[in-house]
């Protein structure tokens, strides 16, 4: 696109809308995601929840989501607002920043996949799960996933450089560019499909299959319970109904996480696959619309890393209860401290009064004797 075409398409309202999206929404998501993920870590580390193996995965997920927000989304916002691209500050920063962003995004997706596999194992093989699903093995799984994703994204450390070129005797430097035309072709044509598989395809297939397996097992368990127990014994509020409610709640939680993940991550993967083709076919307003879609699909993707805490609150009764108890305990401690202070003050006042009464008695006795 030459300079005149660029000026023409920047006048369209779609382009300006995209700029406003970049300027306004990222700070909101960063604040929301930072607060939510930190609160998630605090709640998940409480005694009643940290006993669960799942808490290990979710704590690491919160840390990974924070990394995504502060490397990926923050960079985009700084680039638009201050016109400074972090990746153009040096070849090393370009390589490392790109590497961390892609790894963190993939890692968050694969942690969700690991959580689903662990829950499927707990539902289908509850006896074996006692020895197979432990915190130690969860840590090993997370390390294995991290090593795999670090290796598969390692080509980024090779392929991105500050490349010099000479045109009509003038030396120009392309910041954070591709090391060769072959790598440029790989990054534009092949890598989006690989990234789609790693970031969205494989995790989503696993999540969908895991949810289906859990739903089938929960449904069969409920039917088995209903056949063994007479309908008359299933009074409102009975233990059977409470257990059925908990099983249904688990299915709702998993389905919610799965749906949000799909809705938030698929658009940007599709955009990256189709961009090279659409870019060559569009001009003027069409290109402005395509440019506006870039911040939209990015905000959707980063939204997935910002709202897990809200999803836990909305769909997780145990998490919601622990979150409330965390504040109730602080409130009770404050009341206890106040009551202790009041009791201590009353005690001191009583001692002072006794001393004054004793002193007055001694004075009266003295005057009488005189």
Secondary structure, DSSP 8 states (H G I E B T S, - for coil): --HHHHHHHHTSHHHHHHHHHHHHHHHHHHHHHHHHHHHHHHHHTSHHHHTSTHHHHHHHHHHHHHHHIIIIIHHHHHHHHS---GGGG-HHHHHHHHHHHHHHHHHHHHHHHHHHHHHHHHHH-HHHHHHHS-HHHHHHHHHHHHHHHHHHTTHHHHHEEEEEEEETTEEEEEEEEESSHHHHHIIIIIHHHHHHIIIIIHHHHHHHHHHHHHHHHHHHHHHHHHHHS-GGG--TT-HHHHHHHHHHHHHHHHHHHHHHHHHHHHHHHHHHHHHHHHHHH--THHHHHHHHHHHHHHHHHHHHTT-HHHHHHHH-HHHHHHHHHHHHHHHHHHHHHHHHHHHHHHHHHHHHHHHHHHHHHHHHHHHHH-
